[in-house]
Amino acid sequence: MKRIKIKQVDAFTNVPFCGNPAGVITVASGLKEKQMLSMAREMNLSETIFFFPPTSPDVDLTVRWFTPTTEVDLCGHATIAGFYALAEEKKYGMEKPGNYKYRVQTKKGILRVLVKITKKGYIKITFFIPIPEFSKSEMDKSILKKIFNSSEDIFDDSLPIMSTGYLIVIPVKKIDALFGVNPNFLSMLKLSEKTGIKVFTLLSLETVDPISALHLRCFVPALGINEDPVTGSAQGEVGVYMVENRLISGKDGKYSYIGEQGDCLNRPGRVEVSIIEKNNKVDSLSITGSAVTVISGNMYM
């Protein structure tokens, strides 16, 4: 029987049982795809991340992400959780305080991760993610109203509904309306099959904390995740929506703010989003957060 070391790490928080939990396997060498999917299904978290040695001199390591039902090309919170676990275990050279840079092979290409470890042991991870391309969506609001089981018009008509083809941003008027939706996930799944949209995000510019810029809820039943507590990649992509629609202010093309998520699930998390714009076009997109390990043990297979 094979023994695999595994952790459960809460991302975008430093408080246990908050943020978004991810499964982390820091040493996944030798694992087959079927085994990884079985492990992700057993963990039953929105995502589990697996770390492998580099496959070329151009990268420092390789990662793969799995939901309980499928492999995905990108996951923000599991990356934050995973690199937190690597730093905690002092792997990949992270043996003392300092700033560490990594080039990571993923199915989305080579992506960058920065890890900062302070002298007091505080760990902060920045993940640079691909920049999405948004276009205006013609999604019928009557369909959305039924999907989100809303008895009234909760949508903010002053802001556009926009989509990347994979993710859709749907602005709502009030945070109370955001907290009050009760989605019909079967209908949402059918709409995903029809349109190709996998990630449904509801956006409110009203927030819980006054220092935050937005509050988000994220629904992904097409990938086996009815609602994701704190979605790093979606928070980052919505940041591009925020910049392109001039909903946040920046200086010299640089934008930085905090995005909220998870409060209505009693798993509050906060994501630092940073964007650099050049010639009125987003040139760099990153998400930053910390994490906390809540379970450490072994899985046998």
N, C-alpha and C positions, 0 to 999 in steps of 0.2 A: 504494500500500500504506500502510495506516494504522499508525502507531507509537504504542504505549501504554506509558507508564512503569509498571513493576510491581515490587513488592518481595515478598520472602518474609521474614516476621518471626516469630520464636519468642516466644510469649506465656507469661506466668507463670514467667518465668525471666530472668536476666540473663547466662546462660551459653549460648553458641551450641550448637545441636544438642540442647538440652534443651527442656523444656516442649512446647507444642503449636504447630506451624508453621501460619501462615495466609498466604494470598495477599492482597496489599493493592494496590488501585488508588486512589490518592489523588485523581485527577482522572478521573472516569468520564463526564463530560458527553458526550452524543451516542451512547453505547453502547446498543444494543438488548438486549432480554432474551436473545435467541438468542446474541448475541455474548458476553454475560456468562457464560452457561452454558458456551459453548465455551472461554472463557478459564479458567473454574474447572475444567473437565475437563482442560485442558492442564496446569494447575498440579498437579492430582491431589492436592490437600491436602484435609483434612476440610472446610474452608471457605475461601472467598475473599470479601473485603469490598470493596464499591464505594461510593465517596463522590460525592455529587451536591450541587449548590447547593440552598439552601432553596427550597421550593415555596410557602411562606406566611410572613408576618411573625412567626408564632408559633414558628418553629424557626430554628436556626442552620445546619443542613445536613441532608441526607437520606442514609441508608445502605440498602444491600441486601446480603444474604448468599446465597451459592450454594455448595452442595456440588458434587461432580463430576456429580451426577445431577439435582439439583433446587434450587429456591429454598427457603430456610427463613425462618421469621418472626423468629427470634432466634438470636444466636450470641455467647457471651461472649468466648471467646478471640480471635476475629477482631476484635472491637471493641477489646479491649485492644491487640492488635497494630496495628490501624488507627490509633487515636489516638496511639499511640507514633510511628508513621510520620509522621502530620501534625505532631506536635511536633518531630520530627527535621528535617522540612522547613520548619519555622517557618510553617506555614499557619494560617489562621483566627486570626490575631493572636498566635500563640504565638512571639513574636520574642525574648522575654527571660524570665528566671526569674519565677515567680509562680504563682498559682492561677487556673485558667481553667474556666469553667462553660459547658456546651453543652446545648441542647435539640435532640434528634435525632429526626427523623421516621423511623419504621420501620413495618413491617406490624403490629407489636404496639402501635402508637400512638406518642405522643411520650415518649421516655425521656431520662433525664438522664445526662450524663457529666461527671466532674470530672477535670482534668489538673493535676498538680502538677509543676512544673519547679524543681529546686533550683539554687542558685548554682553548684554543681559539675556541673550538667548532668544530674543523675539525674531520670528521668521516671517518674512513677507515675500510673496511671489507675484511677479508680473508676467503675464502671458500675452504675447502679440498674436492677434488672430487675423485671418483674412478679412479684407474689406468687402462688405456686401454691396451690391448694386440694387437700389430701390427704384421701383416705378409705381405710379399710381394704380391702385386696385379698383376694379369696378364691382367688387363683391357686393351683392345685394344685401342691404342692411336688414331687410325683413327676414332673410335666411339667418343672418347672424343673431337677430333678436330671438328667433326660435331656438337656435343652438345654445344660447346662453340663458335661456329660460327667463327672459326679462319681460316683465309686464308693462314696462314703460320704455320710452326711448332714452337709453343711457348713453348713447354715442355722442361724441363731441363733433358736431358738424363744422366747427371752425378749423378743424385739423383734418388732413387727408388720411384715408386708409391707404397704406402702402405695403408693397410686397416685394420680396426678392425672388418669388417663385417657390421658395422653400419655407420662408418665414413671413408671417403677415403681422403688421402693427395696426391695432384697432384702438384709437383713442376713446376714452370715456370721459364724461363730464366731471364726475365726483369720485373721490376715493370710496365713499360709502357704497356707491353703485358697483365699484370694482370689487369690494369685499362681498357684496351681496349676490353676485352671479352664482348660478348653480348649473353648470354646463350639462348638456346632453351629449355624453361622450360617444355614443353610438352614432348620432347624427354628425358629430364632428369627424368621426372616423370615415363616414361615408363621403363627407365633403372633401376630406384629404384624398381619398381615392379618386374623386372626380376632378379635383383641381391640381393635385400634386403638392399642395401646401401641407407641410407636416407640423409646423410650429405655429400655434396661435397665441399671440401675445396681446393682452389688454393693458393699455397704458393710461395712467392718470398723472397729471402734473400736480395734483394735490398729494401731499406726503405725510407720513407719520412724524418724521423728524424735520424740523425747519431747515436744517442744513442740507437736506437731500434735494435732488432736482426732479425725481420722478419715482413713481411706484409702479411695479410691474407684476402681472400674473402670467404664467406661461403654461400652456396645455399642449401635450404631445401624445395623444392616444395612439397615433399611427406607429409610434416606436415603443409602445407598451408603457408609456408614462402619462397617466391621466393629468396630473399636475406636478410640475417640477418645483420644489420649494424655492431655490435660488439658482437661476440659470445664467452662468457666466457668459456663454457665447451669445445668448439672446440679449443680455444686458448690453454687451458690446455693440451688437448690430443695431439695437435700438438707439444707441449713442449716435450712430451715423444718421439715423432718421432725425434725431434731435438737432444735430448740426445742420443738416441740409434744409431743415424747415425753420432754422434760426430760433429754436426754442431755448437755447442756452447761449450765454455770452462767453466770448473768449478774448484772448489778447495775443496779437501777433500770430494768429492762426493756431493758437494752442488752446484746447478746451480740456477741462478736468472737472469732474463732478462725482457725486455719490448716487448710485441707484439703489432703491429699496426693493425688497421682495421677501415673501415668506411669512409676513406678520399674521395674515389671516389663517395660516396653518400652524401658528404657534412655533414657527421655526424662523424667526427674523434673521435676515442676513443683509450685509451691505457690500456693494461692489463699487470699487473705484474705477471709473472709466476715464481713459485719457485718449485724446484724439489730436492729431496734428494735420492741419489743412494747408495745402500749397496750391496757389493759383485757383482758389475756390473749389478745390477738390481734395477729399480726404486722402491723405498720404500714409497715415500710420494710425493703428487702432490697437489699444491694449486694455486689459482688465487686470486689476490688482486686488489681492486680498490675503488674509491669513487663514489659519485653520487650527483645528485641535483634534488629536486622536482620542477616540472614545472606546475603541475595542482593538486589542492586539492578540492574535492567537494563531492557530493552525487550522488548515482545512485538509482533510484526508480524502484521497481519491485513488 
